Protein backbone atom coordinates (compact mmCIF):
# COMPACT_ATOMS: atom_id res chain seq x y z
CA UNK A 1 0.00 0.00 0.00
CA UNK A 2 1.12 3.54 -0.72
CA UNK A 3 0.46 6.16 1.97
CA UNK A 4 0.54 9.78 0.85
CA UNK A 5 1.76 12.41 3.30
CA UNK A 6 1.18 16.14 2.83
CA UNK A 7 2.73 19.48 3.82
CA UNK A 8 4.94 19.27 6.94
CA UNK A 9 4.43 15.51 7.19
CA UNK A 10 6.03 15.14 3.78
CA UNK A 11 9.07 16.99 5.11
CA UNK A 12 9.24 14.76 8.20
CA UNK A 13 8.98 11.63 6.05
CA UNK A 14 11.58 12.91 3.60
CA UNK A 15 9.26 12.01 0.74
CA UNK A 16 5.67 12.30 -0.44
CA UNK A 17 4.84 8.60 -0.41
CA UNK A 18 5.70 5.73 1.87
CA UNK A 19 5.10 2.16 0.76
CA UNK A 20 4.18 -0.49 3.30
CA UNK A 21 3.68 -4.19 2.81
CA UNK A 22 1.32 -5.97 5.20
CA UNK A 23 -0.73 -9.17 5.02
CA UNK A 24 -4.29 -8.39 3.93
CA UNK A 25 -6.61 -7.35 5.30
CA UNK A 26 -4.87 -4.83 7.55
CA UNK A 27 -6.14 -1.72 9.27
CA UNK A 28 -5.42 1.92 8.56
CA UNK A 29 -3.82 2.07 12.01
CA UNK A 30 -1.50 -0.85 11.21
CA UNK A 31 -0.50 0.79 7.92
CA UNK A 32 0.40 4.04 9.71
CA UNK A 33 2.36 2.16 12.36
CA UNK A 34 4.30 0.31 9.65
CA UNK A 35 4.99 3.56 7.78
CA UNK A 36 6.44 5.28 10.85
CA UNK A 37 8.41 2.32 12.20
CA UNK A 38 11.51 3.28 10.21
CA UNK A 39 10.78 7.02 10.08
CA UNK A 40 11.03 8.31 13.67
CA UNK A 41 10.80 11.96 12.63
CA UNK A 42 7.47 11.25 10.95
CA UNK A 43 6.29 9.22 13.93
CA UNK A 44 7.05 12.12 16.26
CA UNK A 45 4.81 14.34 14.11
CA UNK A 46 1.74 12.09 14.07
CA UNK A 47 1.71 9.94 17.25
CA UNK A 48 0.63 11.44 20.57
CA UNK A 49 1.17 8.03 22.20
CA UNK A 50 1.66 4.55 20.75
CA UNK A 51 -1.40 3.77 18.64
CA UNK A 52 -2.99 7.20 19.22
CA UNK A 53 -2.67 9.98 16.64
CA UNK A 54 -2.58 13.62 17.61
CA UNK A 55 -6.11 15.05 17.35
CA UNK A 56 -5.04 17.41 14.58
CA UNK A 57 -3.83 14.68 12.21
CA UNK A 58 -6.39 13.90 9.51
CA UNK A 59 -6.39 10.47 7.87
CA UNK A 60 -8.45 9.83 4.75
CA UNK A 61 -9.31 6.33 3.55
CA UNK A 62 -10.29 6.30 -0.12
CA UNK A 63 -11.14 10.00 0.09
CA UNK A 64 -13.24 9.80 3.27
CA UNK A 65 -12.01 11.13 6.59
CA UNK A 66 -11.45 8.18 8.91
CA UNK A 67 -13.37 9.80 11.79
CA UNK A 68 -16.55 9.42 9.70
CA UNK A 69 -16.01 5.74 8.93
CA UNK A 70 -17.81 3.20 11.17
CA UNK A 71 -14.52 1.54 12.20
CA UNK A 72 -12.39 4.70 11.95
CA UNK A 73 -8.69 3.72 11.98
CA UNK A 74 -9.65 0.07 12.48
CA UNK A 75 -11.13 0.09 8.96
CA UNK A 76 -9.89 -2.99 7.08
CA UNK A 77 -7.78 -2.18 4.01
CA UNK A 78 -6.07 -3.88 1.10
CA UNK A 79 -3.08 -2.74 -0.93
CA UNK A 80 -5.48 -1.26 -3.52
CA UNK A 81 -6.94 1.26 -1.04
CA UNK A 82 -5.72 4.84 -0.74
CA UNK A 83 -4.52 6.39 2.50
CA UNK A 84 -3.79 10.13 2.74
CA UNK A 85 -2.46 11.83 5.88
CA UNK A 86 -2.65 15.58 6.51
CA UNK A 87 -1.21 17.77 9.26
CA UNK A 88 -3.19 20.71 10.63
CA UNK A 89 -3.96 23.23 7.91
CA UNK A 90 -4.41 26.93 8.39
CA UNK A 91 -4.40 30.02 6.31
CA UNK A 92 -6.59 32.43 4.51
CA UNK A 93 -7.26 36.02 5.33
CA UNK A 94 -9.82 37.82 7.38
C-alpha positions as CSV (number, residue, x, y, z in Angstrom):
1,X,0.0,0.0,0.0
2,X,1.1,3.5,-0.7
3,X,0.5,6.2,2.0
4,X,0.5,9.8,0.9
5,X,1.8,12.4,3.3
6,X,1.2,16.1,2.8
7,X,2.7,19.5,3.8
8,X,4.9,19.3,6.9
9,X,4.4,15.5,7.2
10,X,6.0,15.1,3.8
11,X,9.1,17.0,5.1
12,X,9.2,14.8,8.2
13,X,9.0,11.6,6.1
14,X,11.6,12.9,3.6
15,X,9.3,12.0,0.7
16,X,5.7,12.3,-0.4
17,X,4.8,8.6,-0.4
18,X,5.7,5.7,1.9
19,X,5.1,2.2,0.8
20,X,4.2,-0.5,3.3
21,X,3.7,-4.2,2.8
22,X,1.3,-6.0,5.2
23,X,-0.7,-9.2,5.0
24,X,-4.3,-8.4,3.9
25,X,-6.6,-7.4,5.3
26,X,-4.9,-4.8,7.5
27,X,-6.1,-1.7,9.3
28,X,-5.4,1.9,8.6
29,X,-3.8,2.1,12.0
30,X,-1.5,-0.9,11.2
31,X,-0.5,0.8,7.9
32,X,0.4,4.0,9.7
33,X,2.4,2.2,12.4
34,X,4.3,0.3,9.6
35,X,5.0,3.6,7.8
36,X,6.4,5.3,10.9
37,X,8.4,2.3,12.2
38,X,11.5,3.3,10.2
39,X,10.8,7.0,10.1
40,X,11.0,8.3,13.7
41,X,10.8,12.0,12.6
42,X,7.5,11.2,11.0
43,X,6.3,9.2,13.9
44,X,7.0,12.1,16.3
45,X,4.8,14.3,14.1
46,X,1.7,12.1,14.1
47,X,1.7,9.9,17.3
48,X,0.6,11.4,20.6
49,X,1.2,8.0,22.2
50,X,1.7,4.5,20.7
51,X,-1.4,3.8,18.6
52,X,-3.0,7.2,19.2
53,X,-2.7,10.0,16.6
54,X,-2.6,13.6,17.6
55,X,-6.1,15.1,17.3
56,X,-5.0,17.4,14.6
57,X,-3.8,14.7,12.2
58,X,-6.4,13.9,9.5
59,X,-6.4,10.5,7.9
60,X,-8.4,9.8,4.7
61,X,-9.3,6.3,3.6
62,X,-10.3,6.3,-0.1
63,X,-11.1,10.0,0.1
64,X,-13.2,9.8,3.3
65,X,-12.0,11.1,6.6
66,X,-11.5,8.2,8.9
67,X,-13.4,9.8,11.8
68,X,-16.6,9.4,9.7
69,X,-16.0,5.7,8.9
70,X,-17.8,3.2,11.2
71,X,-14.5,1.5,12.2
72,X,-12.4,4.7,12.0
73,X,-8.7,3.7,12.0
74,X,-9.7,0.1,12.5
75,X,-11.1,0.1,9.0
76,X,-9.9,-3.0,7.1
77,X,-7.8,-2.2,4.0
78,X,-6.1,-3.9,1.1
79,X,-3.1,-2.7,-0.9
80,X,-5.5,-1.3,-3.5
81,X,-6.9,1.3,-1.0
82,X,-5.7,4.8,-0.7
83,X,-4.5,6.4,2.5
84,X,-3.8,10.1,2.7
85,X,-2.5,11.8,5.9
86,X,-2.7,15.6,6.5
87,X,-1.2,17.8,9.3
88,X,-3.2,20.7,10.6
89,X,-4.0,23.2,7.9
90,X,-4.4,26.9,8.4
91,X,-4.4,30.0,6.3
92,X,-6.6,32.4,4.5
93,X,-7.3,36.0,5.3
94,X,-9.8,37.8,7.4
